[in-house]
Amino acid sequence: MSTHINASKGDIADTVLLPGDPMRAKWIAETFLEEVVCYNKVRGMYGYTGRYKGKAVSVQGTGMGIPSALIYCHELINDYGVQQLIRVGSAGSYQKDVGLRDIVIAMAASSTSGINNSRFINADYSPTANFELFIKAATYAREHKIPIKAGNVLSTDEFYEDDFDSYKKWAAFGVLCVEMEAAGLYTIAAKHQVKALAILTISDSLVTGERTTAIERETSFTQMIEIALNTI
C-alpha cells in the first residue's frame, strides 16, 4: 500500500478514471462497473476496481485542485503501475456556445498554477493530452452522436477569484472552460511517460450564470463517463 491509497499490488487496474469528488467515484463504480471491489477509503477518498465490458478498470477520487490530484496520480503511477489516467470532472464554461452539460475534451491545459514554475524557469511548458486517448474519445463520441467540444482549458488554483471578470481574457484567447486538475495531470503523465486525458462536463457558466446542483454534478454526467470507459 502507498501513503494515501490502502491497496495491495494488483488491486488497481492499468486504467483509472479520476473524478475529483470521491462520491462521484462511488457512483461511477456502482452505476457502470461489474464485480466492484472498494480498495481505498483512506481520508474518505474512495477507490474502486471493477469490470466494464470485461475489461478491468479502476475509479479513484482525487480531491479538488492540482496539489491533491498529483498526490493520487503520483502514487497510482509509481506504486501501482497505472498506465492510463482519465480525469472525469466538472468545469465552468467561458464561452457562449459551451452550455450546461456540454462535454469538453481538453486537448491542452493552460494554468494559473505555479506547479511547473520550478521545473521550467523563465519558460512556459504546455501540458497536453495523450493523442491516442484523445482520438479514441473523439471517435467514440462522433460514432455515437454525442456532441463534444475540444480545445484549450484552464486549470486554476482558485475556485473563488477576486476578479469576477478575469475569465474574459482567457475566453478571448479561445479557452473553453475552467477546472482545477488537468494541467497537473498532463504534466505528471508526461514526466512518467504514461497516457492521460481530461474529459469534462460543464456544470456552470461564467457567461450566463447558470449552474447545476451538487447532486446533478455527482450523479448525472453519464455521457462523459460513457466516453471515458470506451477509450480503454
MIGU-763935 format. One record per residue (C-alpha): residue number from 1; x, y, z negated. Coordinates in Angstrom, 2 decimals, m for minus. Last residue first. Example, Ala and Ser with C-alpha at 12.3 -4.5 7.8 and 13.67 -1.06 7.14 Angstrom:
REM MIGU-763935
margu = 2 | u = 13.67 | v = m1.06 | w = m7.14
margu = 1 | u = 12.30 | v = m4.50 | w = m7.80
REM end
This chain:
REM MIGU-763935
margu = 232 | u = m9.82 | v = 1.97 | w = 22.53
margu = 231 | u = m11.47 | v = 4.75 | w = 24.57
margu = 230 | u = m14.95 | v = 3.34 | w = 24.04
margu = 229 | u = m14.92 | v = 3.98 | w = 20.32
margu = 228 | u = m14.16 | v = 7.68 | w = 20.84
margu = 227 | u = m16.93 | v = 8.20 | w = 23.40
margu = 226 | u = m19.54 | v = 6.54 | w = 21.18
margu = 225 | u = m18.34 | v = 8.54 | w = 18.17
margu = 224 | u = m18.80 | v = 11.83 | w = 20.04
margu = 223 | u = m22.20 | v = 10.65 | w = 21.29
margu = 222 | u = m23.38 | v = 9.89 | w = 17.74
margu = 221 | u = m22.91 | v = 13.28 | w = 16.07
margu = 220 | u = m25.96 | v = 12.87 | w = 13.83
margu = 219 | u = m24.72 | v = 11.64 | w = 10.45
margu = 218 | u = m22.37 | v = 13.98 | w = 8.61
margu = 217 | u = m22.81 | v = 17.14 | w = 10.65
margu = 216 | u = m26.59 | v = 16.71 | w = 10.57
margu = 215 | u = m26.48 | v = 16.24 | w = 6.79
margu = 214 | u = m24.42 | v = 19.41 | w = 6.35
margu = 213 | u = m26.91 | v = 21.36 | w = 8.46
margu = 212 | u = m26.24 | v = 22.61 | w = 11.99
margu = 211 | u = m25.37 | v = 26.21 | w = 12.81
margu = 210 | u = m26.43 | v = 29.13 | w = 14.98
margu = 209 | u = m24.60 | v = 32.45 | w = 14.56
margu = 208 | u = m24.78 | v = 33.17 | w = 18.31
margu = 207 | u = m21.10 | v = 33.75 | w = 19.18
margu = 206 | u = m19.47 | v = 32.19 | w = 16.13
margu = 205 | u = m21.39 | v = 29.03 | w = 16.95
margu = 204 | u = m21.94 | v = 26.07 | w = 14.66
margu = 203 | u = m21.59 | v = 22.28 | w = 14.58
margu = 202 | u = m19.96 | v = 21.81 | w = 17.98
margu = 201 | u = m18.85 | v = 18.20 | w = 18.30
margu = 200 | u = m15.15 | v = 17.43 | w = 18.63
margu = 199 | u = m12.98 | v = 14.75 | w = 20.19
margu = 198 | u = m9.31 | v = 15.02 | w = 19.24
margu = 197 | u = m6.82 | v = 12.64 | w = 20.86
margu = 196 | u = m3.61 | v = 10.98 | w = 19.74
margu = 195 | u = m1.19 | v = 8.34 | w = 21.02
margu = 194 | u = 2.03 | v = 7.34 | w = 19.26
margu = 193 | u = 5.56 | v = 8.57 | w = 19.87
margu = 192 | u = 6.38 | v = 9.38 | w = 16.23
margu = 191 | u = 7.00 | v = 13.09 | w = 16.78
margu = 190 | u = 4.32 | v = 13.29 | w = 19.47
margu = 189 | u = 1.73 | v = 11.82 | w = 17.10
margu = 188 | u = 2.83 | v = 14.22 | w = 14.36
margu = 187 | u = 2.35 | v = 17.20 | w = 16.68
margu = 186 | u = m0.98 | v = 16.11 | w = 18.14
margu = 185 | u = m2.46 | v = 15.52 | w = 14.68
margu = 184 | u = m1.20 | v = 18.84 | w = 13.33
margu = 183 | u = m2.67 | v = 20.76 | w = 16.26
margu = 182 | u = m5.96 | v = 18.83 | w = 15.96
margu = 181 | u = m6.68 | v = 19.49 | w = 12.27
margu = 180 | u = m8.70 | v = 22.60 | w = 11.39
margu = 179 | u = m11.38 | v = 23.42 | w = 13.98
margu = 178 | u = m12.12 | v = 26.34 | w = 16.32
margu = 177 | u = m13.74 | v = 26.38 | w = 19.74
margu = 176 | u = m13.28 | v = 26.86 | w = 23.47
margu = 175 | u = m10.08 | v = 28.89 | w = 23.74
margu = 174 | u = m10.18 | v = 30.67 | w = 27.10
margu = 173 | u = m7.89 | v = 33.62 | w = 26.45
margu = 172 | u = m10.81 | v = 35.97 | w = 25.76
margu = 171 | u = m12.14 | v = 33.43 | w = 23.26
margu = 170 | u = m8.92 | v = 33.64 | w = 21.27
margu = 169 | u = m9.21 | v = 37.42 | w = 21.02
margu = 168 | u = m12.93 | v = 37.18 | w = 20.24
margu = 167 | u = m12.31 | v = 34.78 | w = 17.34
margu = 166 | u = m10.85 | v = 37.62 | w = 15.29
margu = 165 | u = m14.30 | v = 39.16 | w = 14.98
margu = 164 | u = m15.01 | v = 38.12 | w = 11.38
margu = 163 | u = m11.65 | v = 39.45 | w = 10.18
margu = 162 | u = m11.37 | v = 38.32 | w = 6.56
margu = 161 | u = m11.43 | v = 34.64 | w = 7.51
margu = 160 | u = m13.28 | v = 31.83 | w = 5.75
margu = 159 | u = m12.21 | v = 28.43 | w = 7.10
margu = 158 | u = m8.55 | v = 29.39 | w = 7.10
margu = 157 | u = m5.72 | v = 27.10 | w = 8.22
margu = 156 | u = m6.76 | v = 27.20 | w = 11.87
margu = 155 | u = m6.61 | v = 24.74 | w = 14.72
margu = 154 | u = m7.76 | v = 26.48 | w = 17.89
margu = 153 | u = m8.99 | v = 24.59 | w = 20.93
margu = 152 | u = m7.74 | v = 24.52 | w = 24.54
margu = 151 | u = m9.65 | v = 22.63 | w = 27.20
margu = 150 | u = m12.39 | v = 20.10 | w = 27.85
margu = 149 | u = m16.18 | v = 20.47 | w = 27.78
margu = 148 | u = m18.33 | v = 17.36 | w = 27.84
margu = 147 | u = m21.69 | v = 16.26 | w = 29.20
margu = 146 | u = m22.51 | v = 12.56 | w = 28.60
margu = 145 | u = m23.62 | v = 11.04 | w = 31.91
margu = 144 | u = m22.41 | v = 7.55 | w = 31.05
margu = 143 | u = m19.79 | v = 7.45 | w = 33.82
margu = 142 | u = m18.71 | v = 11.03 | w = 33.06
margu = 141 | u = m18.35 | v = 10.41 | w = 29.33
margu = 140 | u = m16.40 | v = 7.20 | w = 29.90
margu = 139 | u = m14.10 | v = 8.95 | w = 32.36
margu = 138 | u = m13.43 | v = 11.86 | w = 30.01
margu = 137 | u = m12.59 | v = 9.54 | w = 27.12
margu = 136 | u = m10.36 | v = 7.28 | w = 29.19
margu = 135 | u = m8.60 | v = 10.27 | w = 30.79
margu = 134 | u = m7.92 | v = 11.86 | w = 27.38
margu = 133 | u = m6.67 | v = 8.61 | w = 25.90
margu = 132 | u = m4.18 | v = 8.16 | w = 28.73
margu = 131 | u = m3.11 | v = 11.82 | w = 28.70
margu = 130 | u = m2.27 | v = 11.95 | w = 24.99
margu = 129 | u = m3.44 | v = 15.33 | w = 23.79
margu = 128 | u = m1.22 | v = 18.38 | w = 23.49
margu = 127 | u = 0.61 | v = 20.34 | w = 20.79
margu = 126 | u = 2.41 | v = 23.29 | w = 22.42
margu = 125 | u = 5.57 | v = 24.27 | w = 20.50
margu = 124 | u = 6.31 | v = 28.00 | w = 20.41
margu = 123 | u = 9.85 | v = 29.24 | w = 19.82
margu = 122 | u = 11.69 | v = 31.59 | w = 17.46
margu = 121 | u = 12.26 | v = 28.66 | w = 15.08
margu = 120 | u = 10.76 | v = 25.40 | w = 16.30
margu = 119 | u = 10.75 | v = 22.98 | w = 13.36
margu = 118 | u = 10.22 | v = 25.46 | w = 10.53
margu = 117 | u = 7.48 | v = 27.23 | w = 12.49
margu = 116 | u = 5.64 | v = 23.99 | w = 13.31
margu = 115 | u = 3.19 | v = 23.89 | w = 10.38
margu = 114 | u = 2.75 | v = 27.65 | w = 10.20
margu = 113 | u = m0.94 | v = 27.32 | w = 11.02
margu = 112 | u = m2.69 | v = 29.86 | w = 13.26
margu = 111 | u = m2.93 | v = 27.17 | w = 15.91
margu = 110 | u = m3.35 | v = 26.37 | w = 19.59
margu = 109 | u = m4.46 | v = 22.83 | w = 20.32
margu = 108 | u = m4.30 | v = 21.23 | w = 23.75
margu = 107 | u = m6.54 | v = 19.00 | w = 25.87
margu = 106 | u = m9.11 | v = 19.01 | w = 23.08
margu = 105 | u = m12.25 | v = 17.16 | w = 24.11
margu = 104 | u = m15.35 | v = 19.24 | w = 23.35
margu = 103 | u = m18.81 | v = 17.76 | w = 22.89
margu = 102 | u = m21.83 | v = 20.06 | w = 22.76
margu = 101 | u = m23.90 | v = 19.61 | w = 19.60
margu = 100 | u = m24.59 | v = 23.35 | w = 19.30
margu = 99 | u = m23.52 | v = 25.34 | w = 22.35
margu = 98 | u = m20.41 | v = 25.97 | w = 24.42
margu = 97 | u = m21.59 | v = 28.31 | w = 27.20
margu = 96 | u = m21.39 | v = 31.41 | w = 25.02
margu = 95 | u = m17.82 | v = 30.61 | w = 23.95
margu = 94 | u = m16.01 | v = 30.53 | w = 20.60
margu = 93 | u = m17.86 | v = 27.48 | w = 19.26
margu = 92 | u = m17.20 | v = 26.17 | w = 15.76
margu = 91 | u = m15.94 | v = 22.61 | w = 15.42
margu = 90 | u = m16.90 | v = 19.23 | w = 13.97
margu = 89 | u = m14.80 | v = 16.12 | w = 13.88
margu = 88 | u = m13.74 | v = 12.87 | w = 15.48
margu = 87 | u = m9.93 | v = 12.67 | w = 15.49
margu = 86 | u = m8.55 | v = 9.72 | w = 17.41
margu = 85 | u = m5.26 | v = 8.20 | w = 16.28
margu = 84 | u = m3.72 | v = 5.37 | w = 18.34
margu = 83 | u = m0.59 | v = 3.37 | w = 17.41
margu = 82 | u = m1.05 | v = 2.63 | w = 13.70
margu = 81 | u = 1.96 | v = 0.86 | w = 12.22
margu = 80 | u = 0.67 | v = 0.67 | w = 8.65
margu = 79 | u = 3.31 | v = 2.46 | w = 6.57
margu = 78 | u = 4.75 | v = 4.89 | w = 9.14
margu = 77 | u = 1.75 | v = 5.62 | w = 11.35
margu = 76 | u = m1.08 | v = 5.38 | w = 8.83
margu = 75 | u = 1.05 | v = 7.02 | w = 6.15
margu = 74 | u = 1.96 | v = 10.01 | w = 8.31
margu = 73 | u = m1.59 | v = 10.40 | w = 9.62
margu = 72 | u = m3.00 | v = 10.34 | w = 6.09
margu = 71 | u = m0.67 | v = 13.01 | w = 4.75
margu = 70 | u = m0.97 | v = 14.95 | w = 8.01
margu = 69 | u = m4.74 | v = 15.30 | w = 7.60
margu = 68 | u = m4.37 | v = 16.97 | w = 4.20
margu = 67 | u = m1.80 | v = 19.52 | w = 5.40
margu = 66 | u = m3.69 | v = 20.15 | w = 8.68
margu = 65 | u = m7.03 | v = 21.07 | w = 7.15
margu = 64 | u = m10.01 | v = 19.28 | w = 5.64
margu = 63 | u = m9.97 | v = 15.73 | w = 4.29
margu = 62 | u = m8.53 | v = 12.77 | w = 6.18
margu = 61 | u = m11.26 | v = 10.12 | w = 6.21
margu = 60 | u = m10.15 | v = 6.86 | w = 7.79
margu = 59 | u = m12.01 | v = 4.69 | w = 10.30
margu = 58 | u = m10.46 | v = 1.45 | w = 11.53
margu = 57 | u = m10.89 | v = m0.52 | w = 14.74
margu = 56 | u = m10.59 | v = m4.21 | w = 15.61
margu = 55 | u = m12.02 | v = m5.08 | w = 19.01
margu = 54 | u = m14.96 | v = m7.47 | w = 19.45
margu = 53 | u = m17.32 | v = m4.88 | w = 20.90
margu = 52 | u = m16.51 | v = m2.72 | w = 17.88
margu = 51 | u = m15.01 | v = m4.54 | w = 14.92
margu = 50 | u = m14.40 | v = m3.45 | w = 11.36
margu = 49 | u = m11.90 | v = m1.62 | w = 9.17
margu = 48 | u = m12.83 | v = 1.03 | w = 6.66
margu = 47 | u = m11.21 | v = 3.96 | w = 4.84
margu = 46 | u = m12.82 | v = 6.23 | w = 2.28
margu = 45 | u = m11.08 | v = 9.28 | w = 0.89
margu = 44 | u = m12.66 | v = 9.28 | w = m2.58
margu = 43 | u = m9.28 | v = 10.09 | w = m4.13
margu = 42 | u = m8.25 | v = 6.47 | w = m3.37
margu = 41 | u = m11.25 | v = 4.56 | w = m2.00
margu = 40 | u = m9.48 | v = 2.52 | w = 0.68
margu = 39 | u = m9.82 | v = m0.85 | w = 2.42
margu = 38 | u = m13.59 | v = m0.98 | w = 2.91
margu = 37 | u = m14.38 | v = m4.02 | w = 5.05
margu = 36 | u = m16.83 | v = m3.98 | w = 7.97
margu = 35 | u = m17.64 | v = m7.16 | w = 9.88
margu = 34 | u = m19.42 | v = m5.08 | w = 12.53
margu = 33 | u = m18.92 | v = m1.40 | w = 13.35
margu = 32 | u = m21.17 | v = 1.39 | w = 14.63
margu = 31 | u = m23.50 | v = 2.52 | w = 11.85
margu = 30 | u = m21.79 | v = 1.29 | w = 8.65
margu = 29 | u = m18.30 | v = 2.28 | w = 9.79
margu = 28 | u = m19.38 | v = 5.63 | w = 11.23
margu = 27 | u = m21.44 | v = 6.48 | w = 8.12
margu = 26 | u = m18.58 | v = 5.65 | w = 5.76
margu = 25 | u = m16.14 | v = 7.74 | w = 7.79
margu = 24 | u = m18.73 | v = 10.54 | w = 7.83
margu = 23 | u = m18.78 | v = 10.32 | w = 4.04
margu = 22 | u = m14.99 | v = 10.69 | w = 4.06
margu = 21 | u = m15.36 | v = 14.02 | w = 5.93
margu = 20 | u = m12.32 | v = 14.87 | w = 8.06
margu = 19 | u = m13.15 | v = 12.17 | w = 10.57
margu = 18 | u = m10.17 | v = 10.18 | w = 11.84
margu = 17 | u = m10.81 | v = 7.14 | w = 14.03
margu = 16 | u = m8.00 | v = 4.61 | w = 13.76
margu = 15 | u = m6.55 | v = 2.31 | w = 16.42
margu = 14 | u = m3.89 | v = m0.31 | w = 15.56
margu = 13 | u = m6.23 | v = m1.70 | w = 12.90
margu = 12 | u = m5.76 | v = m1.35 | w = 9.13
margu = 11 | u = m5.82 | v = m4.27 | w = 6.68
margu = 10 | u = m2.80 | v = m5.93 | w = 8.27
margu = 9 | u = m0.33 | v = m4.68 | w = 5.69
margu = 8 | u = m2.20 | v = m4.00 | w = 2.47
margu = 7 | u = m4.48 | v = m1.06 | w = 1.79
margu = 6 | u = m4.80 | v = 1.45 | w = m1.04
margu = 5 | u = m4.08 | v = 4.56 | w = 1.02
margu = 4 | u = m2.70 | v = 7.66 | w = m0.72
margu = 3 | u = 0.77 | v = 6.58 | w = m1.82
margu = 2 | u = 1.06 | v = 3.60 | w = 0.52
margu = 1 | u = 0.00 | v = 0.00 | w = 0.00
REM end
